[in-house]
């Protein structure tokens, strides 16, 4: 019996050692996406159908494996995006603000770097600036997340096959210098999805940005025809990277503006960003269905933003469907009001009401009290009580901000504050090796597990 047990154990060890590594690895990061962001989005979609609960589920929540992830940094229980990005990319904790280096400034290298060293094609993408904290953590080594020029140079030095998202943050001069360096290193810069299809597919190396220079993609709620989307970036990345190496690819995809909307306490915009992020995951999932034994998809977040609460103030209720009345982000609403003011010598309150009704559903879908109407009008009157253009536009922006707060309040959605929290974030996984993600893990565990599964 002992001999039989020993033989079986040896067989299991041998089989485990020959377990097939995934050829294709997707690493999705929803920046700022906590558990309430995910559940709130599904409850919102349910309310739009007139149902309570989760009749329609996000693609990511249907993945068979899940875990909770801790996010604290080396310097604080509440992380910033640089430290959390470094943890998710390299498996090393660091100080808030540091990117791809230890507390002592020693470079640490990412799972993307390991994949490249192992001969895989590598892509890094986002909806914000390509040299922002999360994407930067996968290729850069800087003791400061705002060192945009140096981070951009590190991007070129890393030499990954595919970069996509918003243009480089920083000065125009530095941006152009980095792009010239990239071209010298063999990169083609495609502007927009159509340009990619026409001129980028056969590039030696590729950078994919918006048609016009922009350091971020528009919010999904504000998107116009022809704008680049995260789903298109994912589609392009899969197509491009699949041809670059017979061994396979590693592809990081960040939904960076979930975080932006949450910093702004903009509920409707945030929900649309989560849905948009999930649409990109659906593209990867369709690829997975064609290669189920060769693909791993991991979805997580770098931290939670906003302390999002679904329900508040003793009212055992939610009214999330009301958020559908908001047709543009609060940022875009402020811009609409400022443009209206510039276009007219004197903007009338009645015109402001028309714009708020059209874009936010106020006094129509969203009923306002006399006090709320008076408050919004008082901002308008304060704006036109001054001849200082900057102060006037600031007050007009305050109208959009207050309107957003009113809609959140009536939807029974609230925010603890405009910054990050120490909350757990969720993880969802499917595919080859997905069973390794289970229970409560730390953000540093994720790249280590990926490297082990993929045998980089």
C-alpha positions, 0 to 999 in steps of 0.5 A: 500500500505504501509503495502504491501511495508513493507511486501515485504521489510521484505520478501526480508530481510529474503530471503537475510539472508537465501542466500546460502553461497558458500561451495567452495571458490577459491581465485586466485592471479596473483602476479604482474598481471596488466590490460596490462598483461591480455590484452597483453596475449589475444592480443598475443594469437590473433596474433598467430592466425593471428587476431587482437583483442581477438578471444581467451579469457582467462578463467578469463576474461570470468567470468561475474563479474569484478572490479578494485582494488586499491593496495596502502599500509599503508606506500606508494602509491606503495605497496610491496607483503607483505603489499598487501598480508596482505591486500588481506588475512586479510582486513587490511592495513599495512607497506611495508615489514610487513606480517600479522601484523599491523603497530604496530606489532599486528597480524591480521588474514586471511580469510583462518584462518576464514575458518578454524575456521568455520570448512572448509578445507583450502589450500594455494598454489603458484608457488614460495616459500611457505613462500614467501610474498603472501602465507605467508600473509594467515598464518604468523604474522611477522614484516619482509617478509624475516624472512623465518624461522619464517614464516615457523614455522608459517605455521606449527602452522597455521595447514592448511590442504594443502600447495603446491608450491616451497620449503621453502626459507631460509637455508637448516638447517632451512628448514629441521627443519621446515619440521621435525616439520611439520611431527611431526604435521601430515604432509605428504610431497609429491614430485611431482604430481605422488608421491601425487597420490601414497602417498598423497591422504589419508594423514592427512595433506599434503605438495606438492612440486617439485620432487627435493628441489626447492624454486620455480616451473620452469617458464612455458616457461622452464618447462620440463617433470615431473615438477610440475605445478600450474594446477596440484597443483589446481587439487590435492588441489581440490581432497584433500580438498574435502575429508577433510571437509563436510562443504567445503573448502577455497583454495588460489592459487597464480601465483607467477612468473608473478611477477618474469618475470615482474621484469625481464622485460621478455615479452615472459616469462610473457605471458606464466606465465599468460597463465599458471595461467589461466590454473590453473583457468580452473581447478577450473572452471571445478569444478565450472561447476559441483557445480555452486550454491555452488562455488565462484571463485575470481581472482585478483592480489596483484599489477602491476609489471613493468609498462607494456606498449603495444605499445610505441614510437609513433608507433601505432602498436604491434608485440607481435607474435614475442615473440613466437620466444623466447623458454626459459626465459632470466634466462634460456638463461643466464644459457645455455650460462654459461654452454656452457662456462664451457663445453669448454675451449674457447667458440666461437662466432659462437656457441653463435649465434647458441644458441641464434638462437635456443632459442631466434630466433635471426637472424632467426625469429627475424631479427637483425641490424648490430648494434644489432649484434655488441652489442651482440658480444661486450658482448661476446668479453668482457667476453673472455677478462678477466680470472675472471670466475665470470666476464666472466659469468656476461658478458655472462648473459648480452648477454641473458639480451640484447637479451631479450630487443631486442625482447621486443623492436621489439615486441613493448612491453615496461616496465616503470621499473623493480618494482611495480607500483600503477596501478589498478589491475583487479578482475574477479569473478563467482559463488555464491556471485560474484555479490558483486564484482563491481566497484572500490574497495580496496584490503582490501575489497576482503577478507571482502566480501568473509568472508561475502558471505561465512559466515565464 
